[in-house]
């Protein structure tokens, strides 16, 4: 998703730890807003409704996949999250 980021001294959580790229919530939000498809999902979540299929069908495969997973996304503190449930139905 992100090859490199410009950081400031205030960004204490930026760095690589055990193969993970760590971002502050505001940096993650910024990166998601810059991604065309995730920005679209954010718009859907902010509107509080799933768009109709005809509006999505002309878009790329990522938008179609996100549309099919509509119930799995939440907007929390400005960041789009995907909620996963284990086979018993427990959210993780």
Secondary structure, 3 states (H helix, E strand, C coil): CCCCCCCCCCCCCCEEECCEEECCHHHHHHHHHHCHHHHHHHHHHHHCCCCCHHHHHCCCHHHHHHHHCHHHEEEECCEEEECCECCCCCEC
